[in-house]
Amino acid sequence: MPRIHIRFFGPARDLARTAELSLDVEDNTTVGQIAGVIGENYPELGRAVGIRLAVNREYVALDRVLQDRDEVAVIPPVSGGAELPRVSLTNDPIDLDALTAELQSHEAGAVANFVGTVRAETQGDKELRALDYAAYEDMAIEQMRSIRRRAGEKYSILDAAIVHRLGRVPLGEASIAVIVVAAHRDAAFEALRYIVDAVKTDAPIWKKDHWSDGSESWVTPQ
């Protein structure tokens, strides 16, 4: 059974309340799985934005398999810059280009994205004007992080990001964006579908229709 050494640096050390620990893991355990273990055992660290993992002093993909005596470093954003959050809720328009650029990697052979937009609908004589999105925000973030982590454990992907819009979203604008980066397209497509479906069923986010006659109605699952 491989034994790895985990070290926490900077603010990550304060959030974990420890500098280092050793851990016995199963054969073929990946970096993504260790990220999940860290998030579960150190909830404050799991909620932190921009945390990265390095193995033997090199940043690696989430599907990297850990070996006996590997050193895993938990590294928060360094001074002088910060990454965009991999999971977020926003009241602003979603910047898909910035999000895609953030996930770019020379190891990636596939970048797959899904953008859900508010589409035109009619109901009798009235037309849809916009959607209002509301969420139990803390739980929604936790669920989206869990979905992202599970996708990294299930599929051979390098990274993923999920952004969901809140508040009033007009016709034609994005309400959700999911981006998956992987070495191969099959993994990217499969993980993308998994994330989109899981967010729809697990994240506590609701939407309300706003119609041309001034009426409103909550959207119920079909």
ZADO-1210 file (C-alpha; in nm, 4 decimals, padded with zeros to 6 digits):
<atoms>
<atom x="00.0000" y="00.0000" z="00.0000" code="MET" pos="1"/>
<atom x="00.1581" y="00.3322" z="-00.1067" code="PRO" pos="2"/>
<atom x="00.2302" y="00.5878" z="00.1629" code="ARG" pos="3"/>
<atom x="00.2328" y="00.9556" z="00.0631" code="ILE" pos="4"/>
<atom x="00.3357" y="01.2692" z="00.2472" code="HIS" pos="5"/>
<atom x="00.1103" y="01.5775" z="00.2322" code="ILE" pos="6"/>
<atom x="00.2462" y="01.9252" z="00.3109" code="ARG" pos="7"/>
<atom x="00.0367" y="02.2404" z="00.3590" code="PHE" pos="8"/>
<atom x="00.1797" y="02.5814" z="00.2741" code="PHE" pos="9"/>
<atom x="00.0910" y="02.9462" z="00.3494" code="GLY" pos="10"/>
<atom x="-00.2797" y="03.0070" z="00.4216" code="PRO" pos="11"/>
<atom x="-00.3489" y="02.6382" z="00.3506" code="ALA" pos="12"/>
<atom x="-00.1476" y="02.5496" z="00.6615" code="ARG" pos="13"/>
<atom x="-00.3675" y="02.7744" z="00.8746" code="ASP" pos="14"/>
<atom x="-00.6890" y="02.6352" z="00.7266" code="LEU" pos="15"/>
<atom x="-00.5780" y="02.2738" z="00.7768" code="ALA" pos="16"/>
<atom x="-00.4314" y="02.3555" z="01.1192" code="ARG" pos="17"/>
<atom x="-00.1336" y="02.1354" z="01.0418" code="THR" pos="18"/>
<atom x="00.1864" y="02.1615" z="00.8424" code="ALA" pos="19"/>
<atom x="00.2080" y="01.8058" z="00.7158" code="GLU" pos="20"/>
<atom x="00.0832" y="01.4511" z="00.7489" code="LEU" pos="21"/>
<atom x="00.1449" y="01.1046" z="00.6080" code="SER" pos="22"/>
<atom x="-00.1310" y="00.8971" z="00.4568" code="LEU" pos="23"/>
<atom x="-00.1630" y="00.5367" z="00.3389" code="ASP" pos="24"/>
<atom x="-00.3590" y="00.5152" z="00.0133" code="VAL" pos="25"/>
<atom x="-00.4877" y="00.2423" z="-00.2140" code="GLU" pos="26"/>
<atom x="-00.3002" y="00.1458" z="-00.5298" code="ASP" pos="27"/>
<atom x="-00.3832" y="00.3692" z="-00.8281" code="ASN" pos="28"/>
<atom x="-00.5091" y="00.6558" z="-00.6100" code="THR" pos="29"/>
<atom x="-00.5124" y="00.9782" z="-00.8137" code="THR" pos="30"/>
<atom x="-00.4389" y="01.3378" z="-00.7233" code="VAL" pos="31"/>
<atom x="-00.8075" y="01.4176" z="-00.7774" code="GLY" pos="32"/>
<atom x="-00.9067" y="01.1583" z="-00.5188" code="GLN" pos="33"/>
<atom x="-00.6583" y="01.3034" z="-00.2687" code="ILE" pos="34"/>
<atom x="-00.8065" y="01.6490" z="-00.3359" code="ALA" pos="35"/>
<atom x="-01.1437" y="01.5040" z="-00.2386" code="GLY" pos="36"/>
<atom x="-01.0013" y="01.3521" z="00.0805" code="VAL" pos="37"/>
<atom x="-00.8437" y="01.6846" z="00.1751" code="ILE" pos="38"/>
<atom x="-01.1693" y="01.8707" z="00.1115" code="GLY" pos="39"/>
<atom x="-01.3677" y="01.6251" z="00.3239" code="GLU" pos="40"/>
<atom x="-01.1230" y="01.6210" z="00.6159" code="ASN" pos="41"/>
<atom x="-01.0495" y="01.9942" z="00.6126" code="TYR" pos="42"/>
<atom x="-01.3792" y="02.1668" z="00.5167" code="PRO" pos="43"/>
<atom x="-01.2381" y="02.5199" z="00.5459" code="GLU" pos="44"/>
<atom x="-00.9628" y="02.4266" z="00.3054" code="LEU" pos="45"/>
<atom x="-01.2165" y="02.2586" z="00.0748" code="GLY" pos="46"/>
<atom x="-01.4101" y="02.5854" z="00.0531" code="ARG" pos="47"/>
<atom x="-01.0999" y="02.7921" z="-00.0279" code="ALA" pos="48"/>
<atom x="-01.0621" y="02.9326" z="-00.3795" code="VAL" pos="49"/>
<atom x="-00.7632" y="02.8710" z="-00.6057" code="GLY" pos="50"/>
<atom x="-00.5985" y="02.5834" z="-00.4173" code="ILE" pos="51"/>
<atom x="-00.3595" y="02.3787" z="-00.6334" code="ARG" pos="52"/>
<atom x="-00.1828" y="02.0487" z="-00.5720" code="LEU" pos="53"/>
<atom x="00.1757" y="01.9693" z="-00.6697" code="ALA" pos="54"/>
<atom x="00.3470" y="01.6312" z="-00.6619" code="VAL" pos="55"/>
<atom x="00.7194" y="01.6191" z="-00.6005" code="ASN" pos="56"/>
<atom x="00.7432" y="01.9962" z="-00.6608" code="ARG" pos="57"/>
<atom x="00.5581" y="01.9927" z="-00.9935" code="GLU" pos="58"/>
<atom x="00.1964" y="02.0871" z="-01.0731" code="TYR" pos="59"/>
<atom x="00.0179" y="01.7830" z="-01.2123" code="VAL" pos="60"/>
<atom x="-00.3165" y="01.6792" z="-01.3608" code="ALA" pos="61"/>
<atom x="-00.5957" y="01.5476" z="-01.1394" code="LEU" pos="62"/>
<atom x="-00.5679" y="01.2029" z="-01.2996" code="ASP" pos="63"/>
<atom x="-00.2020" y="01.1623" z="-01.2012" code="ARG" pos="64"/>
<atom x="-00.1603" y="00.8305" z="-01.0137" code="VAL" pos="65"/>
<atom x="00.0308" y="00.8633" z="-00.6894" code="LEU" pos="66"/>
<atom x="00.3246" y="00.6407" z="-00.6050" code="GLN" pos="67"/>
<atom x="00.4778" y="00.5301" z="-00.2772" code="ASP" pos="68"/>
<atom x="00.6681" y="00.8142" z="-00.1018" code="ARG" pos="69"/>
<atom x="00.5267" y="01.0864" z="-00.3282" code="ASP" pos="70"/>
<atom x="00.5086" y="01.4315" z="-00.1679" code="GLU" pos="71"/>
<atom x="00.1834" y="01.6193" z="-00.2301" code="VAL" pos="72"/>
<atom x="00.1976" y="01.9946" z="-00.1682" code="ALA" pos="73"/>
<atom x="-00.1238" y="02.1900" z="-00.1032" code="VAL" pos="74"/>
<atom x="-00.0589" y="02.5348" z="-00.2462" code="ILE" pos="75"/>
<atom x="-00.2921" y="02.8370" z="-00.2189" code="PRO" pos="76"/>
<atom x="-00.2732" y="03.1207" z="-00.4762" code="PRO" pos="77"/>
<atom x="00.0683" y="03.2852" z="-00.4624" code="VAL" pos="78"/>
<atom x="00.1239" y="03.6542" z="-00.4011" code="SER" pos="79"/>
<atom x="00.0962" y="03.8679" z="-00.7118" code="GLY" pos="80"/>
<atom x="-00.1985" y="03.6909" z="-00.8692" code="GLY" pos="81"/>
<atom x="-00.5016" y="03.4738" z="-00.8137" code="ALA" pos="82"/>
<atom x="-00.6878" y="03.2251" z="-01.0272" code="GLU" pos="83"/>
<atom x="-01.0492" y="03.2573" z="-01.1221" code="LEU" pos="84"/>
<atom x="-01.2649" y="03.0350" z="-00.9020" code="PRO" pos="85"/>
<atom x="-01.3249" y="02.6911" z="-01.0509" code="ARG" pos="86"/>
<atom x="-01.6744" y="02.6887" z="-00.9005" code="VAL" pos="87"/>
<atom x="-01.8763" y="03.0063" z="-00.8527" code="SER" pos="88"/>
<atom x="-02.2122" y="03.1812" z="-00.8470" code="LEU" pos="89"/>
<atom x="-02.2309" y="03.5263" z="-01.0009" code="THR" pos="90"/>
<atom x="-02.4769" y="03.8092" z="-01.0586" code="ASN" pos="91"/>
<atom x="-02.2688" y="03.9318" z="-01.3526" code="ASP" pos="92"/>
<atom x="-02.2624" y="03.8065" z="-01.7130" code="PRO" pos="93"/>
<atom x="-02.0454" y="03.4960" z="-01.7484" code="ILE" pos="94"/>
<atom x="-01.7108" y="03.5607" z="-01.9200" code="ASP" pos="95"/>
<atom x="-01.6622" y="03.2333" z="-02.1070" code="LEU" pos="96"/>
<atom x="-01.3399" y="03.3465" z="-02.2777" code="ASP" pos="97"/>
<atom x="-01.1719" y="03.4352" z="-01.9469" code="ALA" pos="98"/>
<atom x="-01.2819" y="03.1088" z="-01.7916" code="LEU" pos="99"/>
<atom x="-01.1528" y="02.9067" z="-02.0868" code="THR" pos="100"/>
<atom x="-00.8205" y="03.0907" z="-02.0843" code="ALA" pos="101"/>
<atom x="-00.7839" y="03.0158" z="-01.7139" code="GLU" pos="102"/>
<atom x="-00.8062" y="02.6415" z="-01.7781" code="LEU" pos="103"/>
<atom x="-00.5727" y="02.6268" z="-02.0774" code="GLN" pos="104"/>
<atom x="-00.3020" y="02.3621" z="-02.0503" code="SER" pos="105"/>
<atom x="-00.0343" y="02.2306" z="-02.2835" code="HIS" pos="106"/>
<atom x="-00.1399" y="01.8811" z="-02.1729" code="GLU" pos="107"/>
<atom x="-00.4936" y="01.9326" z="-02.3022" code="ALA" pos="108"/>
<atom x="-00.6040" y="01.7735" z="-02.6251" code="GLY" pos="109"/>
<atom x="-00.9682" y="01.8646" z="-02.5694" code="ALA" pos="110"/>
<atom x="-01.1552" y="02.1617" z="-02.4244" code="VAL" pos="111"/>
<atom x="-01.5300" y="02.0984" z="-02.4067" code="ALA" pos="112"/>
<atom x="-01.7837" y="02.3518" z="-02.2877" code="ASN" pos="113"/>
<atom x="-02.1558" y="02.3786" z="-02.2296" code="PHE" pos="114"/>
<atom x="-02.3321" y="02.7139" z="-02.2123" code="VAL" pos="115"/>
<atom x="-02.6960" y="02.7143" z="-02.1083" code="GLY" pos="116"/>
<atom x="-02.8824" y="03.0243" z="-02.2281" code="THR" pos="117"/>
<atom x="-03.2251" y="03.1711" z="-02.1639" code="VAL" pos="118"/>
<atom x="-03.4383" y="03.0842" z="-02.4667" code="ARG" pos="119"/>
<atom x="-03.7553" y="03.2464" z="-02.5987" code="ALA" pos="120"/>
<atom x="-04.0799" y="03.0781" z="-02.4988" code="GLU" pos="121"/>
<atom x="-04.4488" y="03.1510" z="-02.5268" code="THR" pos="122"/>
<atom x="-04.7401" y="03.0593" z="-02.3056" code="GLN" pos="123"/>
<atom x="-05.0669" y="03.1416" z="-02.4745" code="GLY" pos="124"/>
<atom x="-05.0496" y="03.5096" z="-02.5712" code="ASP" pos="125"/>
<atom x="-04.7577" y="03.5975" z="-02.3443" code="LYS" pos="126"/>
<atom x="-04.3863" y="03.5786" z="-02.4163" code="GLU" pos="127"/>
<atom x="-04.0966" y="03.5051" z="-02.1841" code="LEU" pos="128"/>
<atom x="-03.8852" y="03.8142" z="-02.1103" code="ARG" pos="129"/>
<atom x="-03.6274" y="03.6850" z="-01.8616" code="ALA" pos="130"/>
<atom x="-03.5493" y="03.4316" z="-01.5913" code="LEU" pos="131"/>
<atom x="-03.4687" y="03.5024" z="-01.2267" code="ASP" pos="132"/>
<atom x="-03.2307" y="03.2560" z="-01.0599" code="TYR" pos="133"/>
<atom x="-03.2175" y="03.2103" z="-00.6824" code="ALA" pos="134"/>
<atom x="-03.0079" y="02.9692" z="-00.4783" code="ALA" pos="135"/>
<atom x="-02.9293" y="02.8406" z="-00.1341" code="TYR" pos="136"/>
<atom x="-02.5842" y="02.9765" z="-00.2085" code="GLU" pos="137"/>
<atom x="-02.3636" y="02.8051" z="00.0493" code="ASP" pos="138"/>
<atom x="-02.5124" y="02.4643" z="-00.0241" code="MET" pos="139"/>
<atom x="-02.5090" y="02.5235" z="-00.4004" code="ALA" pos="140"/>
<atom x="-02.1361" y="02.5995" z="-00.3909" code="ILE" pos="141"/>
<atom x="-02.0700" y="02.2908" z="-00.1786" code="GLU" pos="142"/>
<atom x="-02.2689" y="02.0719" z="-00.4170" code="GLN" pos="143"/>
<atom x="-02.0992" y="02.2160" z="-00.7254" code="MET" pos="144"/>
<atom x="-01.7573" y="02.1594" z="-00.5696" code="ARG" pos="145"/>
<atom x="-01.8538" y="01.8036" z="-00.4877" code="SER" pos="146"/>
<atom x="-01.9754" y="01.7483" z="-00.8451" code="ILE" pos="147"/>
<atom x="-01.6504" y="01.8870" z="-00.9862" code="ARG" pos="148"/>
<atom x="-01.4484" y="01.6657" z="-00.7520" code="ARG" pos="149"/>
<atom x="-01.6491" y="01.3557" z="-00.8428" code="ARG" pos="150"/>
<atom x="-01.6031" y="01.4276" z="-01.2127" code="ALA" pos="151"/>
<atom x="-01.2277" y="01.4390" z="-01.1554" code="GLY" pos="152"/>
<atom x="-01.2455" y="01.1021" z="-00.9813" code="GLU" pos="153"/>
<atom x="-01.4688" y="00.9344" z="-01.2416" code="LYS" pos="154"/>
<atom x="-01.3097" y="01.0610" z="-01.5619" code="TYR" pos="155"/>
<atom x="-00.9559" y="01.1233" z="-01.6834" code="SER" pos="156"/>
<atom x="-00.9767" y="01.5025" z="-01.6999" code="ILE" pos="157"/>
<atom x="-00.7214" y="01.7703" z="-01.6269" code="LEU" pos="158"/>
<atom x="-00.9508" y="02.0400" z="-01.4882" code="ASP" pos="159"/>
<atom x="-01.3077" y="02.1669" z="-01.4848" code="ALA" pos="160"/>
<atom x="-01.4963" y="02.4856" z="-01.4009" code="ALA" pos="161"/>
<atom x="-01.8632" y="02.5526" z="-01.3224" code="ILE" pos="162"/>
<atom x="-02.0201" y="02.8999" z="-01.3125" code="VAL" pos="163"/>
<atom x="-02.3902" y="02.9619" z="-01.2537" code="HIS" pos="164"/>
<atom x="-02.5667" y="03.2948" z="-01.2866" code="ARG" pos="165"/>
<atom x="-02.7993" y="03.4340" z="-01.0193" code="LEU" pos="166"/>
<atom x="-03.0514" y="03.7150" z="-01.0376" code="GLY" pos="167"/>
<atom x="-03.2240" y="03.8436" z="-01.3530" code="ARG" pos="168"/>
<atom x="-03.0949" y="03.6883" z="-01.6775" code="VAL" pos="169"/>
<atom x="-03.2400" y="03.8275" z="-02.0041" code="PRO" pos="170"/>
<atom x="-03.3154" y="03.6265" z="-02.3166" code="LEU" pos="171"/>
<atom x="-03.0055" y="03.5061" z="-02.4984" code="GLY" pos="172"/>
<atom x="-02.7663" y="03.5428" z="-02.2037" code="GLU" pos="173"/>
<atom x="-02.5875" y="03.2529" z="-02.0356" code="ALA" pos="174"/>
<atom x="-02.7263" y="03.1155" z="-01.7121" code="SER" pos="175"/>
<atom x="-02.4621" y="02.8439" z="-01.6677" code="ILE" pos="176"/>
<atom x="-02.1230" y="02.7608" z="-01.8150" code="ALA" pos="177"/>
<atom x="-01.9292" y="02.4378" z="-01.7660" code="VAL" pos="178"/>
<atom x="-01.5820" y="02.3854" z="-01.9096" code="ILE" pos="179"/>
<atom x="-01.3848" y="02.0602" z="-01.9016" code="VAL" pos="180"/>
<atom x="-01.0216" y="02.0203" z="-02.0052" code="VAL" pos="181"/>
<atom x="-00.8844" y="01.6732" z="-02.0778" code="ALA" pos="182"/>
<atom x="-00.6155" y="01.4996" z="-02.2726" code="ALA" pos="183"/>
<atom x="-00.8765" y="01.3192" z="-02.4860" code="HIS" pos="184"/>
<atom x="-01.2182" y="01.4212" z="-02.6171" code="ARG" pos="185"/>
<atom x="-01.4127" y="01.1176" z="-02.4885" code="ASP" pos="186"/>
<atom x="-01.3267" y="01.1967" z="-02.1273" code="ALA" pos="187"/>
<atom x="-01.4032" y="01.5655" z="-02.1815" code="ALA" pos="188"/>
<atom x="-01.7474" y="01.4929" z="-02.3318" code="PHE" pos="189"/>
<atom x="-01.8390" y="01.2354" z="-02.0666" code="GLU" pos="190"/>
<atom x="-01.7321" y="01.4554" z="-01.7759" code="ALA" pos="191"/>
<atom x="-01.9088" y="01.7564" z="-01.9242" code="LEU" pos="192"/>
<atom x="-02.2389" y="01.5669" z="-01.9520" code="ARG" pos="193"/>
<atom x="-02.1977" y="01.4310" z="-01.6007" code="TYR" pos="194"/>
<atom x="-02.1370" y="01.7767" z="-01.4497" code="ILE" pos="195"/>
<atom x="-02.4231" y="01.9478" z="-01.6334" code="VAL" pos="196"/>
<atom x="-02.6725" y="01.6758" z="-01.5372" code="ASP" pos="197"/>
<atom x="-02.5531" y="01.6647" z="-01.1742" code="ALA" pos="198"/>
<atom x="-02.5752" y="02.0423" z="-01.1288" code="VAL" pos="199"/>
<atom x="-02.9324" y="02.0342" z="-01.2577" code="LYS" pos="200"/>
<atom x="-03.0388" y="01.7653" z="-01.0108" code="THR" pos="201"/>
<atom x="-02.8201" y="01.8330" z="-00.7028" code="ASP" pos="202"/>
<atom x="-02.7489" y="02.2064" z="-00.6781" code="ALA" pos="203"/>
<atom x="-03.0263" y="02.3961" z="-00.4921" code="PRO" pos="204"/>
<atom x="-03.0850" y="02.6588" z="-00.7618" code="ILE" pos="205"/>
<atom x="-03.4316" y="02.7665" z="-00.8754" code="TRP" pos="206"/>
<atom x="-03.5606" y="02.9787" z="-01.1602" code="LYS" pos="207"/>
<atom x="-03.8647" y="03.1990" z="-01.2048" code="LYS" pos="208"/>
<atom x="-04.0215" y="03.2952" z="-01.5389" code="ASP" pos="209"/>
<atom x="-04.0934" y="03.6616" z="-01.6113" code="HIS" pos="210"/>
<atom x="-04.3613" y="03.7063" z="-01.8792" code="TRP" pos="211"/>
<atom x="-04.4555" y="03.9923" z="-02.1117" code="SER" pos="212"/>
<atom x="-04.7851" y="04.0522" z="-01.9253" code="ASP" pos="213"/>
<atom x="-04.5943" y="04.1146" z="-01.6003" code="GLY" pos="214"/>
<atom x="-04.6770" y="03.7774" z="-01.4439" code="SER" pos="215"/>
<atom x="-04.4190" y="03.5524" z="-01.2768" code="GLU" pos="216"/>
<atom x="-04.4053" y="03.1779" z="-01.2124" code="SER" pos="217"/>
<atom x="-04.1532" y="02.9417" z="-01.0589" code="TRP" pos="218"/>
<atom x="-04.0315" y="02.6739" z="-01.2984" code="VAL" pos="219"/>
<atom x="-04.1024" y="02.3212" z="-01.1761" code="THR" pos="220"/>
<atom x="-03.9099" y="02.0136" z="-01.3025" code="PRO" pos="221"/>
<atom x="-04.0803" y="01.8237" z="-01.5809" code="GLN" pos="222"/>
</atoms>
